């Protein structure tokens, strides 16, 4: 979960940095446009005027590209957040259906979900107001109903579908 938050924060920092950069570039461009217009009246064929006009044109082009990059970054962030929300909801539905298929009790469902979130026995017991022995017994029943030997296989049961085709077989020659 912290990786998701870090990615969101990184995307927001990138958006903020691009916005500030674009604002500073726009202010510089406004200054140069005013200066070029002033120089246009004074000496339109001087080397100084031509240089400032080229720099101003480059700044304007930079603003256009910067605005485009900013817009694409914002669109990408929105699309990623939307995809994450859909995936989160879909995974939650898959977990709920599987818990039903295993005929987990409501208490076992709560414990199983907290275990999938990465909480240890003590944390689950504290959250549920139960003894650690009770939580261990519930986890044992969950693992038995799921046909797995422990927490790693329990979590892997749900992650396996997200990984697609799974782990390819390794042949003897490939392993050597």
Rosetta constraint file for C-alpha pairs under 8 A:
AtomPair CA 1 CA 5 HARMONIC 6.46 0.50
AtomPair CA 2 CA 6 HARMONIC 5.98 0.50
AtomPair CA 3 CA 7 HARMONIC 6.14 0.50
AtomPair CA 4 CA 8 HARMONIC 6.25 0.50
AtomPair CA 5 CA 9 HARMONIC 6.09 0.50
AtomPair CA 6 CA 10 HARMONIC 5.99 0.50
AtomPair CA 7 CA 11 HARMONIC 6.11 0.50
AtomPair CA 8 CA 12 HARMONIC 6.15 0.50
AtomPair CA 8 CA 77 HARMONIC 7.68 0.50
AtomPair CA 9 CA 13 HARMONIC 6.01 0.50
AtomPair CA 10 CA 14 HARMONIC 6.10 0.50
AtomPair CA 11 CA 15 HARMONIC 6.16 0.50
AtomPair CA 11 CA 73 HARMONIC 7.80 0.50
AtomPair CA 11 CA 77 HARMONIC 6.60 0.50
AtomPair CA 12 CA 16 HARMONIC 6.06 0.50
AtomPair CA 13 CA 17 HARMONIC 6.02 0.50
AtomPair CA 14 CA 18 HARMONIC 6.10 0.50
AtomPair CA 15 CA 19 HARMONIC 6.09 0.50
AtomPair CA 15 CA 70 HARMONIC 6.45 0.50
AtomPair CA 15 CA 73 HARMONIC 6.65 0.50
AtomPair CA 15 CA 74 HARMONIC 6.82 0.50
AtomPair CA 16 CA 20 HARMONIC 6.19 0.50
AtomPair CA 17 CA 21 HARMONIC 6.04 0.50
AtomPair CA 18 CA 22 HARMONIC 5.96 0.50
AtomPair CA 18 CA 66 HARMONIC 7.27 0.50
AtomPair CA 18 CA 70 HARMONIC 6.14 0.50
AtomPair CA 19 CA 23 HARMONIC 6.13 0.50
AtomPair CA 19 CA 70 HARMONIC 6.99 0.50
AtomPair CA 20 CA 24 HARMONIC 6.20 0.50
AtomPair CA 21 CA 25 HARMONIC 6.04 0.50
AtomPair CA 22 CA 26 HARMONIC 6.01 0.50
AtomPair CA 22 CA 63 HARMONIC 6.26 0.50
AtomPair CA 22 CA 66 HARMONIC 6.19 0.50
AtomPair CA 22 CA 67 HARMONIC 7.03 0.50
AtomPair CA 23 CA 27 HARMONIC 6.25 0.50
AtomPair CA 24 CA 28 HARMONIC 6.24 0.50
AtomPair CA 25 CA 29 HARMONIC 6.11 0.50
AtomPair CA 25 CA 59 HARMONIC 6.96 0.50
AtomPair CA 25 CA 62 HARMONIC 7.94 0.50
AtomPair CA 25 CA 63 HARMONIC 6.69 0.50
AtomPair CA 26 CA 30 HARMONIC 6.16 0.50
AtomPair CA 26 CA 59 HARMONIC 7.88 0.50
AtomPair CA 26 CA 60 HARMONIC 7.88 0.50
AtomPair CA 26 CA 63 HARMONIC 6.64 0.50
AtomPair CA 27 CA 31 HARMONIC 6.37 0.50
AtomPair CA 28 CA 32 HARMONIC 6.22 0.50
AtomPair CA 28 CA 59 HARMONIC 7.94 0.50
AtomPair CA 29 CA 33 HARMONIC 5.91 0.50
AtomPair CA 29 CA 56 HARMONIC 6.13 0.50
AtomPair CA 29 CA 59 HARMONIC 5.89 0.50
AtomPair CA 29 CA 60 HARMONIC 6.61 0.50
AtomPair CA 30 CA 34 HARMONIC 6.23 0.50
AtomPair CA 31 CA 35 HARMONIC 6.23 0.50
AtomPair CA 32 CA 36 HARMONIC 5.93 0.50
AtomPair CA 32 CA 52 HARMONIC 7.15 0.50
AtomPair CA 32 CA 56 HARMONIC 5.81 0.50
AtomPair CA 33 CA 37 HARMONIC 6.12 0.50
AtomPair CA 33 CA 53 HARMONIC 7.95 0.50
AtomPair CA 33 CA 56 HARMONIC 6.33 0.50
AtomPair CA 34 CA 38 HARMONIC 6.23 0.50
AtomPair CA 35 CA 39 HARMONIC 6.09 0.50
AtomPair CA 36 CA 40 HARMONIC 5.90 0.50
AtomPair CA 36 CA 49 HARMONIC 6.58 0.50
AtomPair CA 36 CA 52 HARMONIC 6.33 0.50
AtomPair CA 36 CA 53 HARMONIC 6.06 0.50
AtomPair CA 36 CA 56 HARMONIC 7.85 0.50
AtomPair CA 37 CA 41 HARMONIC 6.82 0.50
AtomPair CA 38 CA 42 HARMONIC 6.66 0.50
AtomPair CA 39 CA 43 HARMONIC 5.85 0.50
AtomPair CA 39 CA 44 HARMONIC 6.52 0.50
AtomPair CA 39 CA 49 HARMONIC 6.03 0.50
AtomPair CA 40 CA 44 HARMONIC 4.54 0.50
AtomPair CA 40 CA 49 HARMONIC 6.98 0.50
AtomPair CA 43 CA 49 HARMONIC 7.08 0.50
AtomPair CA 44 CA 49 HARMONIC 6.13 0.50
AtomPair CA 44 CA 50 HARMONIC 7.65 0.50
AtomPair CA 45 CA 49 HARMONIC 6.68 0.50
AtomPair CA 45 CA 50 HARMONIC 6.89 0.50
AtomPair CA 46 CA 50 HARMONIC 6.40 0.50
AtomPair CA 47 CA 51 HARMONIC 6.04 0.50
AtomPair CA 48 CA 52 HARMONIC 6.21 0.50
AtomPair CA 49 CA 53 HARMONIC 6.03 0.50
AtomPair CA 50 CA 54 HARMONIC 6.20 0.50
AtomPair CA 51 CA 55 HARMONIC 6.23 0.50
AtomPair CA 52 CA 56 HARMONIC 5.96 0.50
AtomPair CA 53 CA 57 HARMONIC 6.11 0.50
AtomPair CA 54 CA 58 HARMONIC 6.18 0.50
AtomPair CA 55 CA 59 HARMONIC 6.19 0.50
AtomPair CA 56 CA 60 HARMONIC 6.23 0.50
AtomPair CA 57 CA 61 HARMONIC 6.21 0.50
AtomPair CA 58 CA 62 HARMONIC 6.02 0.50
AtomPair CA 59 CA 63 HARMONIC 6.15 0.50
AtomPair CA 60 CA 64 HARMONIC 6.37 0.50
AtomPair CA 61 CA 65 HARMONIC 6.28 0.50
AtomPair CA 62 CA 66 HARMONIC 5.85 0.50
AtomPair CA 63 CA 67 HARMONIC 5.92 0.50
AtomPair CA 64 CA 68 HARMONIC 6.22 0.50
AtomPair CA 65 CA 69 HARMONIC 6.13 0.50
AtomPair CA 66 CA 70 HARMONIC 6.04 0.50
AtomPair CA 67 CA 71 HARMONIC 6.09 0.50
AtomPair CA 68 CA 72 HARMONIC 6.20 0.50
AtomPair CA 69 CA 73 HARMONIC 6.07 0.50
AtomPair CA 70 CA 74 HARMONIC 6.21 0.50
AtomPair CA 71 CA 75 HARMONIC 6.17 0.50
AtomPair CA 72 CA 76 HARMONIC 5.99 0.50
AtomPair CA 73 CA 77 HARMONIC 6.16 0.50
AtomPair CA 74 CA 78 HARMONIC 6.25 0.50
AtomPair CA 75 CA 79 HARMONIC 6.14 0.50
AtomPair CA 76 CA 80 HARMONIC 6.06 0.50
AtomPair CA 77 CA 81 HARMONIC 6.13 0.50
AtomPair CA 78 CA 82 HARMONIC 6.10 0.50
AtomPair CA 79 CA 83 HARMONIC 6.06 0.50
AtomPair CA 80 CA 84 HARMONIC 6.01 0.50
AtomPair CA 81 CA 85 HARMONIC 6.14 0.50
AtomPair CA 82 CA 86 HARMONIC 6.26 0.50
AtomPair CA 83 CA 87 HARMONIC 6.06 0.50
AtomPair CA 84 CA 88 HARMONIC 5.89 0.50
AtomPair CA 85 CA 89 HARMONIC 6.11 0.50
AtomPair CA 86 CA 90 HARMONIC 6.02 0.50
AtomPair CA 87 CA 91 HARMONIC 5.95 0.50
AtomPair CA 88 CA 92 HARMONIC 6.12 0.50
AtomPair CA 89 CA 93 HARMONIC 6.22 0.50
AtomPair CA 90 CA 94 HARMONIC 6.21 0.50
AtomPair CA 91 CA 95 HARMONIC 6.11 0.50
AtomPair CA 92 CA 96 HARMONIC 6.14 0.50
AtomPair CA 93 CA 97 HARMONIC 6.13 0.50
AtomPair CA 94 CA 98 HARMONIC 6.11 0.50
AtomPair CA 95 CA 99 HARMONIC 6.05 0.50
AtomPair CA 95 CA 158 HARMONIC 7.30 0.50
AtomPair CA 96 CA 100 HARMONIC 6.25 0.50
AtomPair CA 97 CA 101 HARMONIC 6.18 0.50
AtomPair CA 98 CA 102 HARMONIC 6.18 0.50
AtomPair CA 99 CA 103 HARMONIC 6.20 0.50
AtomPair CA 99 CA 104 HARMONIC 5.60 0.50
AtomPair CA 99 CA 109 HARMONIC 6.55 0.50
AtomPair CA 100 CA 104 HARMONIC 6.19 0.50
AtomPair CA 102 CA 145 HARMONIC 5.79 0.50
AtomPair CA 102 CA 146 HARMONIC 6.31 0.50
AtomPair CA 103 CA 145 HARMONIC 7.87 0.50
AtomPair CA 104 CA 108 HARMONIC 5.53 0.50
AtomPair CA 104 CA 109 HARMONIC 5.83 0.50
AtomPair CA 104 CA 142 HARMONIC 7.02 0.50
AtomPair CA 104 CA 145 HARMONIC 7.80 0.50
AtomPair CA 105 CA 109 HARMONIC 6.09 0.50
AtomPair CA 106 CA 110 HARMONIC 6.34 0.50
AtomPair CA 107 CA 111 HARMONIC 6.27 0.50
AtomPair CA 107 CA 138 HARMONIC 7.99 0.50
AtomPair CA 108 CA 112 HARMONIC 5.81 0.50
AtomPair CA 108 CA 138 HARMONIC 5.91 0.50
AtomPair CA 108 CA 139 HARMONIC 7.36 0.50
AtomPair CA 108 CA 142 HARMONIC 6.59 0.50
AtomPair CA 109 CA 113 HARMONIC 6.00 0.50
AtomPair CA 110 CA 114 HARMONIC 6.22 0.50
AtomPair CA 111 CA 115 HARMONIC 6.07 0.50
AtomPair CA 111 CA 124 HARMONIC 6.78 0.50
AtomPair CA 111 CA 135 HARMONIC 7.10 0.50
AtomPair CA 111 CA 138 HARMONIC 7.21 0.50
AtomPair CA 111 CA 139 HARMONIC 7.07 0.50
AtomPair CA 112 CA 116 HARMONIC 6.19 0.50
AtomPair CA 112 CA 139 HARMONIC 6.95 0.50
AtomPair CA 112 CA 142 HARMONIC 7.00 0.50
AtomPair CA 113 CA 117 HARMONIC 6.33 0.50
AtomPair CA 114 CA 118 HARMONIC 6.63 0.50
AtomPair CA 114 CA 119 HARMONIC 5.81 0.50
AtomPair CA 114 CA 124 HARMONIC 6.57 0.50
AtomPair CA 115 CA 119 HARMONIC 5.28 0.50
AtomPair CA 115 CA 120 HARMONIC 6.71 0.50
AtomPair CA 115 CA 121 HARMONIC 7.98 0.50
AtomPair CA 115 CA 124 HARMONIC 7.59 0.50
AtomPair CA 115 CA 151 HARMONIC 7.49 0.50
AtomPair CA 116 CA 154 HARMONIC 7.84 0.50
AtomPair CA 116 CA 155 HARMONIC 5.87 0.50
AtomPair CA 119 CA 123 HARMONIC 5.81 0.50
AtomPair CA 119 CA 124 HARMONIC 6.18 0.50
AtomPair CA 120 CA 124 HARMONIC 6.20 0.50
AtomPair CA 121 CA 125 HARMONIC 6.04 0.50
AtomPair CA 121 CA 132 HARMONIC 6.12 0.50
AtomPair CA 121 CA 135 HARMONIC 6.35 0.50
AtomPair CA 121 CA 136 HARMONIC 6.73 0.50
AtomPair CA 122 CA 126 HARMONIC 6.14 0.50
AtomPair CA 122 CA 132 HARMONIC 5.94 0.50
AtomPair CA 123 CA 127 HARMONIC 6.16 0.50
AtomPair CA 124 CA 128 HARMONIC 6.07 0.50
AtomPair CA 124 CA 132 HARMONIC 7.98 0.50
AtomPair CA 124 CA 135 HARMONIC 7.14 0.50
AtomPair CA 125 CA 129 HARMONIC 5.68 0.50
AtomPair CA 125 CA 130 HARMONIC 4.79 0.50
AtomPair CA 125 CA 131 HARMONIC 5.68 0.50
AtomPair CA 125 CA 132 HARMONIC 5.32 0.50
AtomPair CA 125 CA 134 HARMONIC 7.94 0.50
AtomPair CA 125 CA 135 HARMONIC 6.14 0.50
AtomPair CA 126 CA 130 HARMONIC 6.58 0.50
AtomPair CA 126 CA 131 HARMONIC 7.97 0.50
AtomPair CA 130 CA 134 HARMONIC 6.52 0.50
AtomPair CA 130 CA 135 HARMONIC 7.05 0.50
AtomPair CA 131 CA 135 HARMONIC 6.58 0.50
AtomPair CA 132 CA 136 HARMONIC 6.16 0.50
AtomPair CA 133 CA 137 HARMONIC 6.13 0.50
AtomPair CA 134 CA 138 HARMONIC 6.17 0.50
AtomPair CA 135 CA 139 HARMONIC 6.09 0.50
AtomPair CA 136 CA 140 HARMONIC 6.14 0.50
AtomPair CA 137 CA 141 HARMONIC 6.31 0.50
AtomPair CA 138 CA 142 HARMONIC 6.14 0.50
AtomPair CA 139 CA 143 HARMONIC 6.07 0.50
AtomPair CA 140 CA 144 HARMONIC 6.12 0.50
AtomPair CA 140 CA 150 HARMONIC 7.93 0.50
AtomPair CA 141 CA 145 HARMONIC 6.12 0.50
AtomPair CA 142 CA 146 HARMONIC 6.06 0.50
AtomPair CA 143 CA 147 HARMONIC 5.92 0.50
AtomPair CA 143 CA 148 HARMONIC 5.15 0.50
AtomPair CA 143 CA 149 HARMONIC 6.16 0.50
AtomPair CA 143 CA 150 HARMONIC 6.13 0.50
AtomPair CA 143 CA 151 HARMONIC 7.66 0.50
AtomPair CA 143 CA 154 HARMONIC 6.76 0.50
AtomPair CA 144 CA 148 HARMONIC 6.32 0.50
AtomPair CA 144 CA 149 HARMONIC 7.43 0.50
AtomPair CA 146 CA 154 HARMONIC 7.39 0.50
AtomPair CA 148 CA 153 HARMONIC 5.75 0.50
AtomPair CA 148 CA 154 HARMONIC 6.07 0.50
AtomPair CA 149 CA 153 HARMONIC 6.47 0.50
AtomPair CA 149 CA 154 HARMONIC 7.69 0.50
AtomPair CA 150 CA 154 HARMONIC 6.11 0.50
AtomPair CA 151 CA 155 HARMONIC 6.13 0.50
AtomPair CA 152 CA 156 HARMONIC 5.99 0.50
AtomPair CA 153 CA 157 HARMONIC 6.01 0.50
AtomPair CA 154 CA 158 HARMONIC 7.35 0.50
AtomPair CA 155 CA 159 HARMONIC 6.37 0.50
AtomPair CA 156 CA 160 HARMONIC 5.63 0.50
AtomPair CA 157 CA 161 HARMONIC 7.58 0.50
AtomPair CA 158 CA 162 HARMONIC 7.37 0.50
AtomPair CA 159 CA 163 HARMONIC 6.54 0.50
AtomPair CA 160 CA 164 HARMONIC 6.94 0.50
AtomPair CA 160 CA 166 HARMONIC 6.61 0.50
AtomPair CA 170 CA 174 HARMONIC 6.23 0.50
AtomPair CA 170 CA 175 HARMONIC 6.35 0.50
AtomPair CA 171 CA 175 HARMONIC 6.22 0.50
AtomPair CA 172 CA 176 HARMONIC 6.37 0.50
